[in-house]
Amino acid sequence: MLEPAIRDLVLDKNFAVLSFRLPSGATGSHVMWIDATDEHLLINTEVHRAKYRAIAADPAVTVAIWDKANPYRYAEVRGRVVSEVRGAEARAHIDTLSQRYNGIDYPTPVESERVILRVEPERQRGSV
């Protein structure tokens, strides 16, 4: 279960950094829009992207979220991508995120296929 204070931080239109292991063993990090349910963090990406391919090979990820109004208020969630959602639901989800962050539907053409990655928390900490 995702801690309610972390879920609330996510749903307050804050950004996150998704960190993952690249095939070379190096760590990749990417600033992302983020979403959450009571159980999972949700990351929306496309299947052709390097981060998706890396996470498909090694589902362990770390997500850091910080408060836009007070960056000293933050959370770190370490976990694993345990499932994914594709198709119309993933495409609609990126529009929902774009509306939250920018006030418009997602304007960038989809190059491959949108996918929602569900991150199950294994360790949660922060100053929330």
C-alpha positions as CSV (number, residue, x, y, z in Angstrom):
1,M,0.0,0.0,0.0
2,L,1.2,3.5,-0.8
3,E,1.4,5.8,2.2
4,P,-1.5,8.3,2.0
5,A,0.8,11.3,2.6
6,I,2.9,10.2,-0.4
7,R,-0.2,9.6,-2.5
8,D,-1.4,13.1,-1.6
9,L,2.0,14.6,-2.5
10,V,1.8,12.9,-5.9
11,L,-1.7,14.0,-6.6
12,D,-0.9,17.7,-5.8
13,K,0.7,18.1,-9.3
14,N,4.3,17.6,-8.2
15,F,7.0,16.2,-10.4
16,A,9.0,13.1,-9.8
17,V,12.3,11.6,-10.8
18,L,12.2,8.0,-12.0
19,S,15.5,6.1,-11.6
20,F,16.1,2.8,-13.2
21,R,19.1,0.5,-14.1
22,L,20.3,0.7,-17.7
23,P,21.6,-2.4,-19.6
24,S,25.1,-1.1,-19.0
25,G,24.6,-1.2,-15.3
26,A,24.5,2.6,-15.1
27,T,21.6,4.4,-13.5
28,G,19.2,6.3,-15.7
29,S,17.0,9.1,-14.2
30,H,14.1,10.9,-15.9
31,V,11.9,13.8,-14.6
32,M,8.3,12.6,-15.0
33,W,4.7,13.4,-14.5
34,I,3.4,11.0,-11.8
35,D,0.1,9.6,-10.7
36,A,-1.0,7.3,-7.9
37,T,-3.7,5.0,-6.6
38,D,-4.0,3.8,-3.0
39,E,-1.7,0.9,-3.9
40,H,0.7,2.0,-6.6
41,L,2.6,4.9,-8.2
42,L,1.7,5.2,-11.9
43,I,4.3,6.1,-14.6
44,N,3.1,6.7,-18.2
45,T,5.6,6.3,-21.0
46,E,5.9,4.8,-24.5
47,V,7.1,1.3,-25.3
48,H,9.8,2.5,-27.7
49,R,11.6,4.6,-25.1
50,A,14.9,3.5,-23.5
51,K,13.5,3.8,-20.0
52,Y,10.7,1.4,-20.8
53,R,13.0,-1.2,-22.3
54,A,15.4,-0.9,-19.3
55,I,12.5,-1.3,-16.8
56,A,11.1,-4.3,-18.8
57,A,14.5,-5.9,-18.3
58,D,14.9,-4.9,-14.6
59,P,11.7,-3.8,-13.0
60,A,13.4,-2.3,-9.8
61,V,12.9,1.5,-9.7
62,T,13.2,4.4,-7.4
63,V,10.8,7.3,-7.6
64,A,11.6,10.6,-5.8
65,I,8.8,13.2,-5.6
66,W,9.2,16.8,-4.3
67,D,6.8,19.5,-3.3
68,K,6.8,22.3,-5.9
69,A,6.1,24.8,-3.1
70,N,8.7,23.4,-0.7
71,P,11.4,21.1,-2.2
72,Y,12.4,20.1,1.4
73,R,9.1,18.2,1.5
74,Y,9.7,15.1,-0.5
75,A,9.2,11.3,-0.6
76,E,11.3,8.5,-2.0
77,V,9.6,5.2,-3.0
78,R,11.7,2.2,-3.9
79,G,9.8,-0.6,-5.6
80,R,9.1,-2.8,-8.6
81,V,7.0,-2.4,-11.7
82,V,4.5,-5.2,-11.1
83,S,2.1,-4.7,-14.0
84,E,1.4,-2.5,-16.9
85,V,-1.7,-1.2,-18.7
86,R,-1.7,-0.5,-22.5
87,G,-4.2,0.6,-25.1
88,A,-7.0,3.1,-24.8
89,E,-6.7,3.3,-21.0
90,A,-3.0,4.3,-21.2
91,R,-3.6,6.8,-23.9
92,A,-6.5,8.4,-21.9
93,H,-4.3,8.5,-18.8
94,I,-1.6,10.6,-20.5
95,D,-4.3,13.1,-21.4
96,T,-5.4,13.1,-17.8
97,L,-1.9,13.8,-16.7
98,S,-1.4,16.5,-19.3
99,Q,-4.6,18.2,-18.1
100,R,-3.4,18.1,-14.5
101,Y,0.1,19.5,-15.3
102,N,-0.6,21.8,-18.3
103,G,-4.4,22.3,-18.6
104,I,-4.6,20.7,-22.0
105,D,-4.8,17.2,-23.6
106,Y,-1.4,15.7,-24.4
107,P,-0.3,17.5,-27.5
108,T,2.7,15.3,-28.6
109,P,2.0,12.6,-31.2
110,V,2.3,9.1,-29.8
111,E,5.2,7.4,-31.6
112,S,4.6,3.8,-30.5
113,E,2.2,2.8,-27.7
114,R,1.4,4.4,-24.4
115,V,1.9,2.2,-21.3
116,I,1.1,2.8,-17.6
117,L,3.7,1.2,-15.3
118,R,2.3,0.3,-11.9
119,V,5.0,0.6,-9.2
120,E,4.5,-1.4,-6.1
121,P,6.2,0.2,-3.1
122,E,8.8,-1.9,-1.2
123,R,10.3,1.0,0.8
124,Q,8.8,4.5,1.4
125,R,10.4,7.4,3.2
126,G,10.6,11.2,3.2
127,S,9.5,14.3,4.9
128,V,5.8,14.5,4.1
